[in-house]
Amino acid sequence: MLIKCPECELQVSDKAPACPHCGYPMQTTVKRKTRAKSNRRRRLPNGFGQISEIKTHNLRKPFRAMVTIGKNPDGKPISRPLKPEAYFATYNDAYAALVEYNKNPYDLEPSITVRELYDKWSEEYFKTLKADGSIRAVTSAWAYCSAVYNMRVKDIRARHVKGCMEEGTAKVRGKEQHPSASMKNKIKSLFNLMLDYALEYELVDRNYSRTFNLTEETIKEIQTVKQEHIPFTEEEMERLWAHVDDKRFVDVMLIQCFSGWRPQELGLLELENIDLENWTFKGGMKTDAGENRVVPIHSKIRYLVERKYKEAVALGSKYLFNCTDGRSGKPTTMTYQRYQRGFGMVRDELKLNPEHRPHDGRKHFVTMAKKAKVDEYAIKYMVGHKISDITEKIYTQREFEWLKQEIEKIP
């Protein structure tokens, strides 16, 4: 239909946005065509996986995600359900899960080698460990297993694990040696856990490491090595106090003797958890009862703790106890091995009982506490032992001042 332009009065179509003669705008608003939303689903790339909708059942999550794990002799893809979850409420949820999987595939090929399995398993397992010593125990055991590194996991049998335990070799401080009894136990534990992981991912049908036990000879040898911890004698304690200022590491041993920390726990004590105003330190590991426990600092070792605190601040370390690296000469954290070396040095130089071991300071603390008639539950609180008594554990509210009074009973 033709209408007149209000400006030039010439004829113009009523659908024209503006007069073609003078340019006068005929429509103040122009409707734009909107594209209909596409319901097409994003296409999965080749080898990416597949998503199918299960329509035969009324499922809450009908979209199943499958991952490609290989090809059959005809070149067609072999798929299996995505792990740990394969069913999703929407197509997009399933698509997102496949995208995440393909960024870092957590499914494992059946032809994976033992070395590849170890790398994948240890990456996840080490995240669950709280102490560096636990990680070193695994890596030291793995060093004896080089004979099976390149074997396929599905070919591993009990004889191969036993072979690593009996005939495996590793270089320790430049010398080649065979596994000790305790190391044999660690190697078996390593394969127990690693093949459990393989079983979970259907790489093996059976964990052959769990089909046999340690030999009686190995068990007896382990039990022989595990000696009873012994407290220090009064004469030995006098010797330690006499050299607290002129022999390195004596102060660390004395702090342990008056606090009951495990050697690994001492090395993990952080400055932020040392309260020099209220004289407490917080730390602990290994058990629920031992974690994050607060122990009063006995009056006899307060100046030693304060001295260590100032040393750590000067070094810029976040830990209370620090050692010097033998190669670089730089300060480093005090691991169990470093504590063991320092302990052994003091024990030999001061001619203490040669049977003394790093945990003996903890044994000394408990022995002295019982001798001084420190409350049984106070001792358990301080050393991080589990309290089984329901009345004490659940229904008794203890003030921290009570712990301070109890620890001061130790002379």
N, C-alpha and C positions, 0 to 999 in steps of 0.2 A: 504494500500500500504506500502511496506517495502522500507526503505531507509537505507543508511549507516551512522553510527555515525561518525562525523568528528574527534572524539577523538580516539576511539578504532577500527573503521571501521567494526564493527559488525552490523548485520541487526537490525533495529529498526522500529517500526510503525511510520508513519508520524504524527499520532495523539498523540503520547506519549509526555508528558511534559518534560521528561528527559530520557536519555539512561538507560535501566534497568541493563546494564552490568557495566558501569563506572560512571553513575550518571551525565553525561554531560547534561546540559540543552538544550533541543531541541526547546522549545518555550519560548521566552522572556516574553510574556504576556499570561496570561490565562484568558479566558473569563468566567466570573461567570454568572451562570444562575440567572436571576432576577425573582422574584415572581411577578406574575400579581397582580396589586392592587385590593383589594376586594371592591366591591360596596355594600356589605352587610351593612345594617343599624344596629346601636346598638339596642339591644333588651331592652325594658323597663321592669323593675322588676314588679312583681305582686303588684297591688295596687298603682303603681307609677303614672298611668294615661295612656292615649293612644294618638297616633298621627295618623291622617288619611289624605290622600291626596284627595282633591276634584278635580276630573277629568272631571266632567260634565259641568263645566263652565271654561271659560278662565280667571282665577283669577291671580292677581299679587302676592297674598299671598295664595297659594293653600293648605298649610299644617295647619290643625286645631288641636290644642292641647286641650285635655279634661282631667279633673281631676276627680278622684273617690271620691264620697261623701258618699258612703254607699253601701249596698246590698239590693236587693229585697227579698221577701220571698223564692224565689228559689235559693238564694245564688249567683245570678249574680250581677256584679258590676253596680252601678248607677253612671252615669257620667254626667257632664255638662261642658260647655266651660270654659276654664281658664279665669280668670279676672285679670287685666282689658283688656288684649288683648289675643285673642284666635287664630288668624290667622298669619302665618309666611311665609316668602319667601322660606325658605329651611327647610328640615327635621331637620337638626342640630340646626337651630335657635329655632325650636319648642322644641326639646329635651333639649336644654340649659335652656329654660324658665321653663320647668317642673322640671328640676334639682333644679333651684333656688327656685321654689315654694315649693318643698318638703323639702328644707333646713329649711324654715320658713313659713309654710302654712298660707296664708293670707285669705284663704276662711274659712268660719265659718259654723259649723254644725247647722242644723235647731233646734236641741234639746238643744242648748247652754243655760245656765242659765243667769240670769241678772248679777250676779257677774262676770261671765266669759266675758260677753259682756262689762261690765264696764272696766275690766282689759285690754281688747284688744282695746277698743275705747280710753280710757284715755292715753294709751301708745302713740298713734298717736296724739291725740288732745293736750296733754301737750307740745309737741314739737313745736306747733304753738304759744304758749303763751310766752310772753316776761317777764312778771312779776311774781314773786313767789306768790304775793297776789292773782292773778287770779287762780293759781293752788289751793291755800288754800280755795278759795271760792267754788271750785268744790268738794274738798275732805270733807269740812265741811258739804256741802249739802248731799253728799253720806252717811255720818254717820247716817242720819235720815231715811235711806231707808232699814234698816236691815230686815224689814218684807218681802221684795220681793227678797232678795239676791239669794235664792235658787229656785225661780220660773223660769219656762221656758220663754224665751223672747216672744215667740209667744202666750203665754197665758196672757200677760200683757194687761190690759184694763184701761180706764180712771179712774175707781173707785180705782184701785190699786195706781195710781200716786196721786190721791186726798187723799187716806189713808195715804200715807207718808207725805203729806203736812199738814194734819190736826191732825193725831194721832201719827206720827213718834216721836221717842225719841232718844236722843244722850247724852252722858256724856261730859259735858263741865267743865273743871277744877274740875273734880271729882263729879259734880252734874248733875243729870239727868234733862233734860229740853225738852220742846216741841218747834217746830219751831216758830220763830217770823214771822212777816209779810214779812220782807225782805228775811228771810230764805225760806219761802214758795215760793217766787218768784225764788230764786236760785234753789230750788228742781225742779220746773217746767222747768226751763231753762235746767237743767241737763238732764231731760228725753226728752225734745225737741231734744237736740243734739244727745243724745245716741240712741234714736229710729230712728232718721234720718239716722244714721249710719247703724242700723239694716235693715232699709228699703232699703238702697243702696245695701246691701248684700243679699237681698231677704229673710231675716229671718222673716219678718213680712209683711203683706199686707197693713198695715195702721199704721200711727203714732198716737196712741190714745191720746198722751200727747198734741197734737195740736188740739184736737177736743173740748177743753173747754178753757175758760179764767179765770183769777183770779177773785175772787168775789169782788163786790164793796166795801165790808167792808175791805178786805185785801188791795185794792188799796188806800182807804182813809187812812188806818193806815200807809202805806208806805209813802204817801204824807205828813202826819203829822210828821213823823220822819225826813223827809228831810227838815231841817230848812235852812233858808237863811244864807249864810256865812256873818260874820260881821268883819269889820276891827278893829284894836286895836285903842283905844283912845290915845291922846297925853300923858295923865297921865300914861296909861298902858305901853306905849313905854318908858317913862322916868324910870318906875319901872324896866323894862327889862334891860335897859342899866346900871342901878345902880347895878344890880346883875350879869352882864355878866361874871365877873371873879370869883365870889364866889358861884354860883349855877350852877350845871350841867345841860346841855341841853339848857340853855338860849341862848348861842351863836348860836346853830343850828336854833332856832326860829328867831333870828335876821337876820341870813343869808337868811332865806326864805323870810322875810319881805322886804329885799332889792334886791331880785333876781327873785321872783315869781315862783320858782320851785314847782311842786307838791311834797307832802311828799314822794311818791314812787320814784320820780325822784331824790330827794336828796340822798336817800339811794343807788342809782345806779351810782352816779357820781364817775368815776374812776380817780386815780391820773394821769394817762397818758393823761387825757383830761383836766387837770388843768394847765393853763399856767400862772405861777407867774411872768413871764417877761412882757407879754402883758396884764396881768390881765383879763383873760377870763376863763370861764368854758364851757365845751361842754357836752351835754347829752340830755335827753328827751325821751318821750315815748307816747303811746296812739294814736296819730294821725300822718299822714304824715308831717303835718306842725310842729308837736312837736318833732319829732325824730331828733336826731343829730343837734340840734340847738345850736348856740354859743351865750352865754349871757355875756356881760361885767360884771366884778366884781366891784361893786360900791365902791368908795374910803372909805366909812365909815366901810365897812366890810372886807377890804383887810387883815388887821392884823388878823382877826378872821379866814379867810380862810387859811392864811399862817400857823397859829397855828394848825389848824386841819390837814393840809397837813403834818406837821412835826410829829404830833402824829401818823398819819397813817403809815408814813415811819418807825417810831420807833417800831410799832406793826407788821410790815411786811405785812400790808394789802394793797390790790390794790384799796380799796375804800376810799374816802375822809372822810366819816362819819362812825364811828364804835361804837358799844355798847358792854356791858359786859353781857355775858350769866348768868342768875340768878342761874343756877344749877352748872355749871362747873367753873364759874368765869373767863372764857376765853373770849377774844375779839371776837365779831361776827358782821355780817353785820346789818345795820339798816333797818329793814323791816318797813312796814306801821304800824304794830301792836306795834313795839318797839318805833316808833316815836310817836304814839298815847299815849303810856304810859308815855313817857318823857314829852310830851306836857301837859298831864293832871296833872302830878306832879308839873310842873312849874306854871300852871294856878291856882292850889289850894294853893300852898305855897305862891305865891305872891298875892293871893286874886284878881285875874283878873276876868272878867265877866265869870260866870260859863257856859254861853252859847257858849263860844269859842270852836272851833273844829280845828283839824289839818290843814284844808285847808284855815283857816282864814289868815294865813301869806301871802298866794297867793292873797287873796282878798285885804289885806292891801296894797300889792305892787301895784296892779292895781289902787286902790283908790288914793293912794298917787301920782302915776304917772299922773293920770288925773287931780288931784288937782294942780300939778306942771306944767300942760300944756305940758306934754310930747307928742310928735307926736303920733296920733292914731295908725299908722302902725308900729311905733317903739315898742309900747306896744304889739301889736299882734305878731311881730317877736320874742320878748323876752319871752312871755308866751306860745308861740306855738299855737296860734289861727289861724284858716284858714283865709286867705285874699281872699275875693271874687272879689274885684275891679280888673278888667282886666288890667287897666293902671298901677296900682301899682304892681300887681303880675307879669305881663309879660314884660311890657315896661319900668319899672323904675329900674335902677341899683343903688343900695345904697352902699355907702362905709361903712365899719365897724366902721370907726371913727365917723360916724354920730350917730350910736347906742350908742357909748361911751359918746358922748356929750349929747344925749337925756337922758340917765339914770342918769347923774350927775345933772340934773335939780331937781331930788328928794332931798330935804334937809335932 
